[in-house]
Amino acid sequence: MRFNKQQWSWIFNDWANSGYGIIVTTAVLPLYFKTIAQDQGVTAVNATAYWGYANSLGTLLIAIIAPFLGAIADYPGTKKHLLNFFSLIGIGATLALSLAPAQDWWELLVVYIISIIGYSGSNLFYDSFLPDVAVNQEMDRVSAAGYGFGYLGGVLSFLIFLTALLIPGESGLNNSVTARGSFILAAIWWLIFYLPFYKWGQQKYALTAVKHPFRSSLRRVWMTVKQVGNYRTIVWFLIAYFFYIDGVDTIFTMATSIGMDLGISMTTLMLVLLAVQVVAFPFSLVYGWLAQYWSTRKAILLGIVIYLGICLYILRLRTATDFWILALLVGTSQGGIQALSRSYFAQIIPKDNGSEFFGFYNILGKFSAIMGPILVGTITQITGHSTVGAASLSVLFLIGLVIFCFLPSLK
């Protein structure tokens, strides 16, 4: 893989925050928080609810202001400063999780919300840097490599956690010493591998500097909304993206619950999670190759069709073997469809104010996480089967597929 120094530094930013994603958000903090909360008299139901509220609040705060933040980032030199700012917030808050007193569950939750803001904000500016580090012909490969190495970084950081920090004979992932050590590991991992882009990342595209950037940014966002008809390809892409990425995210987030319904142990579920990350690494690169020698649009359509097949396969889940097959199928296309969606969008938006448009991209990506879980929950309650509920996500993929079929090919 031939990438220049700036591209490699951009790719490794995905590697950098992957430790936070898999160690903090997915594996350790949910269990640690619930243990602390329940020890202080909070019911299991309320603890789960508070955890959900925290995730939603942190994500929502960034999603709402994302276009405005992106608009500000389009002025010379600003994007790098904002990326540094939110990355440091995320790193600092992740480290602070290890210092939060165990007797105050609410304080732990507040620090976590701050870390979500740092993580989500940094990803907004990280995504918007893609046009700055790669020309249109390179975007698919560079974006796919970012997702691929992000998965690989997540696997390696999680393996370090399992081998160096998980204490045999203790209470496992929710042990205080283990949890605090994992937060420190995630913060250090993030900081070390962010340093290359901190040093070499440069903003290439920018608008002309203005005297009042904040006021001008608000005006630009409002004008973009008013002139939405001038960006038909962008709008239709975002609508399609809203539906199919909702399905992608929901399948991943609901997989653990479905696995538990099948009687699969937590240890096996952790192994499945690692396996998905391992498979996603090479297949993300494969999608980048397909986009280069086929087309970005066709490769995304392939990913959507594969996810339709996954939805149908969910209906026949009966055993742990079936669940393993499902997980590996998800791994083949999860990273690829996300990576190529990002690069397709980066190629159709205006480059000089690309960060503003990535703000809208960020909003659709965040709000799409609402509809899928509601659909799965409703159908599950009606039918009494979680597999039927998950299979109903095929509707979202079908809508995304139909719309995407009418979008232009970029090659």
C-alpha positions as CSV (number, residue, x, y, z in Angstrom):
1,M,0.0,0.0,0.0
2,R,1.6,3.2,-1.2
3,F,0.5,6.2,0.9
4,N,2.5,9.3,1.6
5,K,3.5,10.4,5.1
6,Q,0.4,12.6,5.7
7,Q,-2.0,9.9,4.5
8,W,-0.4,7.3,6.8
9,S,-0.7,9.8,9.7
10,W,-4.3,10.3,8.9
11,I,-4.9,6.5,8.7
12,F,-3.3,6.0,12.1
13,N,-5.6,8.5,13.7
14,D,-8.3,5.9,13.2
15,W,-6.0,3.4,14.8
16,A,-5.4,5.8,17.7
17,N,-9.0,6.2,18.9
18,S,-10.0,2.6,18.2
19,G,-8.8,1.6,21.7
20,Y,-11.4,4.0,23.2
21,G,-14.1,2.5,21.0
22,I,-13.6,-1.1,21.8
23,I,-12.1,-1.0,25.3
24,V,-14.0,1.9,26.9
25,T,-17.3,2.1,25.1
26,T,-17.9,-1.5,24.2
27,A,-16.2,-3.9,26.6
28,V,-15.3,-2.4,30.0
29,L,-17.0,0.8,31.0
30,P,-20.6,-0.4,30.5
31,L,-20.0,-3.3,33.0
32,Y,-17.9,-1.2,35.4
33,F,-20.5,1.5,35.5
34,K,-23.4,-0.9,36.1
35,T,-21.5,-2.6,38.9
36,I,-20.7,0.7,40.7
37,A,-24.3,2.0,40.2
38,Q,-25.9,-1.1,41.5
39,D,-23.5,-1.2,44.5
40,Q,-24.9,2.2,45.4
41,G,-28.5,1.1,45.2
42,V,-29.4,1.9,41.6
43,T,-31.5,-0.9,40.1
44,A,-30.2,-2.8,37.1
45,V,-33.0,-1.3,34.9
46,N,-32.2,2.3,35.9
47,A,-28.5,1.7,35.5
48,T,-29.0,0.5,31.9
49,A,-31.3,3.5,31.3
50,Y,-28.8,6.0,32.6
51,W,-26.1,4.4,30.4
52,G,-28.3,4.8,27.4
53,Y,-29.1,8.4,28.3
54,A,-25.4,9.3,28.6
55,N,-24.6,7.8,25.3
56,S,-27.4,9.7,23.6
57,L,-26.7,13.0,25.3
58,G,-23.0,13.0,24.4
59,T,-23.7,12.1,20.8
60,L,-26.6,14.5,20.5
61,L,-24.7,17.5,21.7
62,I,-22.1,17.1,18.9
63,A,-24.6,16.1,16.3
64,I,-26.7,19.3,16.8
65,I,-23.7,21.7,16.4
66,A,-21.8,19.6,13.9
67,P,-22.6,21.8,10.8
68,F,-21.7,24.9,12.7
69,L,-18.4,23.4,13.9
70,G,-17.7,22.2,10.4
71,A,-18.4,25.6,8.9
72,I,-15.9,27.2,11.3
73,A,-13.4,24.6,10.4
74,D,-13.5,25.6,6.7
75,Y,-11.5,28.8,7.5
76,P,-7.7,28.6,7.1
77,G,-5.9,26.6,9.8
78,T,-9.0,26.2,11.9
79,K,-9.7,22.5,11.1
80,K,-6.4,21.3,12.6
81,H,-6.9,23.3,15.8
82,L,-10.4,21.9,16.3
83,L,-9.3,18.4,15.7
84,N,-6.5,18.8,18.2
85,F,-8.9,20.4,20.7
86,F,-11.5,17.7,20.6
87,S,-8.9,14.9,20.5
88,L,-7.3,16.3,23.7
89,I,-10.7,16.5,25.3
90,G,-11.3,12.9,24.5
91,I,-7.9,11.7,25.6
92,G,-8.1,13.8,28.8
93,A,-11.6,12.6,29.7
94,T,-10.6,9.0,29.0
95,L,-7.7,9.3,31.4
96,A,-10.0,11.1,33.9
97,L,-12.2,8.0,34.0
98,S,-9.5,6.2,35.9
99,L,-9.6,8.9,38.5
100,A,-13.3,9.2,39.0
101,P,-14.3,8.0,42.5
102,A,-15.9,4.6,42.6
103,Q,-18.5,5.9,45.1
104,D,-20.0,8.4,42.7
105,W,-21.6,6.7,39.7
106,W,-23.0,10.0,38.4
107,E,-19.5,11.6,38.3
108,L,-18.2,8.6,36.3
109,L,-21.1,9.2,33.9
110,V,-20.4,12.9,33.5
111,V,-16.8,12.2,32.7
112,Y,-17.9,9.6,30.1
113,I,-20.2,12.1,28.4
114,I,-17.3,14.5,28.1
115,S,-15.2,11.7,26.5
116,I,-18.0,11.0,24.0
117,I,-18.0,14.7,23.1
118,G,-14.2,14.6,22.5
119,Y,-14.4,11.3,20.6
120,S,-17.4,12.4,18.4
121,G,-16.0,15.8,17.7
122,S,-12.6,14.6,16.8
123,N,-14.1,12.1,14.3
124,L,-16.1,14.9,12.6
125,F,-12.9,16.8,11.8
126,Y,-11.0,13.6,11.1
127,D,-13.5,12.6,8.4
128,S,-13.5,16.1,6.9
129,F,-9.7,15.9,6.5
130,L,-10.1,13.2,3.9
131,P,-10.2,15.7,0.9
132,D,-7.1,17.4,2.4
133,V,-5.0,14.3,2.4
134,A,-6.1,12.6,-0.8
135,V,-7.3,13.5,-4.3
136,N,-10.5,12.0,-5.6
137,Q,-8.7,9.0,-7.2
138,E,-7.1,8.1,-3.9
139,M,-10.0,8.7,-1.5
140,D,-11.4,5.2,-1.7
141,R,-8.1,3.4,-0.8
142,V,-7.2,5.9,1.9
143,S,-10.6,5.9,3.5
144,A,-10.7,2.1,3.4
145,A,-7.3,1.9,4.9
146,G,-8.4,4.2,7.7
147,Y,-11.3,1.9,8.7
148,G,-9.2,-1.2,8.1
149,F,-6.3,-0.2,10.3
150,G,-8.8,1.2,12.8
151,Y,-10.2,-2.3,13.3
152,L,-6.7,-3.7,13.5
153,G,-5.7,-1.2,16.1
154,G,-8.8,-2.0,18.1
155,V,-7.9,-5.7,18.1
156,L,-4.3,-5.1,19.2
157,S,-5.2,-2.7,22.0
158,F,-7.9,-5.1,23.2
159,L,-5.5,-8.0,23.2
160,I,-3.0,-6.0,25.2
161,F,-5.8,-5.3,27.7
162,L,-6.8,-8.9,27.9
163,T,-3.2,-10.2,28.4
164,A,-1.8,-7.4,30.6
165,L,-4.7,-6.0,32.6
166,L,-7.4,-8.7,33.0
167,I,-6.8,-10.1,36.5
168,P,-7.3,-13.9,36.8
169,G,-9.6,-14.9,39.6
170,E,-11.1,-11.4,40.0
171,S,-14.5,-10.3,39.0
172,G,-13.5,-9.8,35.3
173,L,-14.2,-6.8,33.2
174,N,-16.0,-4.9,36.0
175,N,-13.1,-5.1,38.5
176,S,-12.0,-1.7,39.6
177,V,-8.2,-2.2,39.1
178,T,-8.8,-3.8,35.7
179,A,-11.2,-1.0,34.6
180,R,-9.0,1.9,35.7
181,G,-6.0,0.3,34.0
182,S,-8.0,-0.1,30.8
183,F,-8.9,3.6,30.7
184,I,-5.3,4.6,31.1
185,L,-4.3,2.2,28.3
186,A,-7.0,3.6,26.0
187,A,-5.9,7.2,26.7
188,I,-2.2,6.4,26.1
189,W,-2.9,4.4,23.0
190,W,-5.0,7.3,21.6
191,L,-2.3,9.9,22.4
192,I,0.7,8.0,21.0
193,F,-0.9,7.2,17.7
194,Y,-2.5,10.6,17.3
195,L,0.9,12.3,17.4
196,P,1.9,11.6,13.7
197,F,-1.2,13.5,12.4
198,Y,-0.6,16.2,15.0
199,K,2.8,16.7,13.4
200,W,2.2,16.2,9.7
201,G,-1.6,16.8,9.1
202,Q,-2.2,19.9,7.0
203,Q,-5.4,21.6,5.9
204,K,-5.3,22.0,2.1
205,Y,-8.7,23.4,1.3
206,A,-10.2,26.5,3.0
207,L,-12.4,29.5,2.4
208,T,-11.1,33.0,2.4
209,A,-10.5,34.3,5.9
210,V,-13.1,36.6,7.3
211,K,-13.2,39.1,10.2
212,H,-16.0,37.4,12.1
213,P,-15.8,33.6,11.5
214,F,-18.5,32.6,14.1
215,R,-21.1,35.0,12.6
216,S,-20.1,34.1,9.1
217,S,-20.3,30.3,9.9
218,L,-23.9,30.7,11.2
219,R,-24.9,32.6,8.0
220,R,-23.2,30.0,5.7
221,V,-25.0,27.0,7.4
222,W,-28.4,28.8,7.1
223,M,-27.7,29.6,3.4
224,T,-26.8,26.0,2.7
225,V,-30.0,24.8,4.3
226,K,-32.0,27.4,2.2
227,Q,-30.2,26.4,-1.0
228,V,-30.6,22.6,-0.5
229,G,-32.1,22.2,-3.9
230,N,-28.7,23.1,-5.5
231,Y,-27.2,20.0,-3.9
232,R,-29.5,17.3,-5.1
233,T,-26.9,14.5,-5.4
234,I,-25.6,15.3,-1.9
235,V,-29.1,15.4,-0.4
236,W,-30.2,12.1,-2.0
237,F,-26.9,10.4,-0.9
238,L,-27.5,11.6,2.6
239,I,-31.1,10.2,2.6
240,A,-29.9,6.8,1.3
241,Y,-27.0,6.9,3.8
242,F,-29.4,7.7,6.7
243,F,-31.3,4.5,6.0
244,Y,-28.7,1.9,5.2
245,I,-26.1,3.1,7.8
246,D,-28.9,2.8,10.4
247,G,-29.2,-0.8,9.5
248,V,-25.4,-1.3,9.7
249,D,-25.1,0.3,13.1
250,T,-28.2,-1.5,14.5
251,I,-27.1,-5.0,13.5
252,F,-23.7,-4.4,15.2
253,T,-25.2,-2.9,18.4
254,M,-28.0,-5.5,18.7
255,A,-25.8,-8.5,18.0
256,T,-24.9,-9.1,21.6
257,S,-28.5,-9.1,22.7
258,I,-29.4,-11.6,20.0
259,G,-26.5,-13.7,21.0
260,M,-27.6,-13.8,24.6
261,D,-31.1,-14.8,23.5
262,L,-29.5,-17.8,21.8
263,G,-27.8,-18.7,25.1
264,I,-24.3,-17.8,23.9
265,S,-21.8,-17.1,26.8
266,M,-20.3,-13.7,27.4
267,T,-16.8,-15.1,26.8
268,T,-17.9,-16.4,23.4
269,L,-19.5,-13.0,22.6
270,M,-16.2,-11.3,23.4
271,L,-14.4,-13.7,21.0
272,V,-17.0,-13.0,18.3
273,L,-16.4,-9.3,18.8
274,L,-12.7,-9.7,18.3
275,A,-13.3,-12.0,15.3
276,V,-15.4,-9.3,13.6
277,Q,-12.7,-6.8,14.1
278,V,-10.0,-9.1,12.6
279,V,-12.2,-10.0,9.6
280,A,-13.1,-6.3,9.0
281,F,-9.4,-5.3,8.6
282,P,-8.6,-7.1,5.3
283,F,-12.1,-6.8,3.9
284,S,-12.1,-3.0,4.4
285,L,-9.0,-2.9,2.2
286,V,-10.7,-5.2,-0.3
287,Y,-13.6,-2.8,-0.6
288,G,-11.1,0.0,-1.3
289,W,-9.6,-2.2,-4.1
290,L,-13.0,-2.9,-5.5
291,A,-13.9,0.8,-5.6
292,Q,-10.7,1.6,-7.4
293,Y,-11.0,-1.1,-10.1
294,W,-14.8,-1.2,-10.3
295,S,-16.5,2.0,-8.9
296,T,-17.3,3.4,-5.5
297,R,-21.0,3.3,-6.2
298,K,-21.0,-0.3,-7.3
299,A,-18.9,-1.4,-4.3
300,I,-21.4,0.4,-1.9
301,L,-24.3,-1.3,-3.7
302,L,-22.6,-4.6,-3.2
303,G,-22.2,-3.9,0.6
304,I,-25.9,-3.0,0.9
305,V,-26.9,-6.2,-1.0
306,I,-24.7,-8.3,1.4
307,Y,-26.4,-6.7,4.4
308,L,-29.8,-7.6,2.9
309,G,-28.6,-11.2,2.8
310,I,-27.4,-10.9,6.4
311,C,-30.9,-9.8,7.4
312,L,-32.4,-12.9,5.7
313,Y,-29.8,-15.1,7.3
314,I,-30.8,-13.8,10.8
315,L,-34.1,-15.6,10.4
316,R,-32.4,-19.0,10.5
317,L,-30.2,-18.3,13.6
318,R,-30.5,-21.3,15.9
319,T,-27.0,-22.2,17.2
320,A,-23.7,-20.7,18.2
321,T,-22.3,-21.8,14.8
322,D,-25.1,-19.8,13.0
323,F,-24.1,-16.8,15.1
324,W,-20.5,-17.1,14.3
325,I,-21.3,-17.2,10.6
326,L,-23.5,-14.1,10.9
327,A,-20.7,-12.2,12.7
328,L,-18.1,-13.1,10.1
329,L,-20.5,-12.0,7.3
330,V,-20.9,-8.6,9.1
331,G,-17.2,-8.3,9.3
332,T,-16.8,-8.7,5.6
333,S,-18.8,-5.6,4.8
334,Q,-19.1,-3.4,7.9
335,G,-15.8,-1.5,7.5
336,G,-16.0,-1.4,3.7
337,I,-19.5,0.2,3.4
338,Q,-18.6,2.8,6.0
339,A,-15.3,3.7,4.4
340,L,-16.7,4.0,0.9
341,S,-19.7,6.0,2.1
342,R,-17.2,8.5,3.5
343,S,-15.1,8.7,0.4
344,Y,-18.1,8.9,-1.9
345,F,-19.4,11.8,0.1
346,A,-16.0,13.5,0.1
347,Q,-15.9,13.3,-3.7
348,I,-19.3,14.9,-4.3
349,I,-19.1,17.8,-1.9
350,P,-17.4,21.2,-2.5
351,K,-13.8,21.0,-1.2
352,D,-13.4,24.5,0.2
353,N,-16.3,24.2,2.6
354,G,-16.2,20.4,2.9
355,S,-16.1,20.5,6.7
356,E,-19.5,22.1,6.8
357,F,-21.0,19.4,4.6
358,F,-19.3,16.7,6.8
359,G,-21.2,18.3,9.7
360,F,-24.4,17.3,8.0
361,Y,-23.0,13.9,7.2
362,N,-22.2,13.6,10.9
363,I,-25.8,14.5,11.9
364,L,-27.3,11.9,9.6
365,G,-24.9,9.3,10.9
366,K,-25.8,10.0,14.5
367,F,-29.5,10.4,14.2
368,S,-29.8,7.2,12.1
369,A,-29.0,5.3,15.3
370,I,-32.5,6.0,16.5
371,M,-34.8,4.4,14.0
372,G,-33.2,1.0,13.7
373,P,-33.4,0.0,17.4
374,I,-37.0,1.2,17.6
375,L,-37.9,-0.9,14.6
376,V,-36.2,-4.0,16.0
377,G,-37.7,-3.5,19.4
378,T,-41.2,-3.0,18.1
379,I,-41.2,-6.0,15.7
380,T,-39.6,-8.1,18.5
381,Q,-42.4,-7.3,20.9
382,I,-45.1,-8.0,18.3
383,T,-43.6,-11.3,17.1
384,G,-41.9,-12.4,20.3
385,H,-38.7,-13.2,18.4
386,S,-35.6,-11.0,18.4
387,T,-34.4,-12.6,15.1
388,V,-37.5,-11.5,13.3
389,G,-37.1,-8.0,14.8
390,A,-33.5,-7.9,13.5
391,A,-34.5,-9.2,10.1
392,S,-37.0,-6.3,9.8
393,L,-33.9,-4.1,9.2
394,S,-34.0,-5.3,5.6
395,V,-36.6,-2.6,5.0
396,L,-33.9,0.1,5.7
397,F,-31.4,-1.6,3.4
398,L,-34.0,-1.8,0.6
399,I,-34.8,1.9,0.9
400,G,-31.1,2.8,0.8
401,L,-30.5,0.4,-2.1
402,V,-33.3,1.9,-4.2
403,I,-32.2,5.4,-3.7
404,F,-28.5,4.6,-4.3
405,C,-29.3,3.0,-7.6
406,F,-30.2,6.4,-8.9
407,L,-27.1,8.2,-7.7
408,P,-24.3,8.8,-10.2
409,S,-21.2,6.7,-10.5
410,L,-18.0,8.6,-9.9
411,K,-15.9,6.5,-12.3
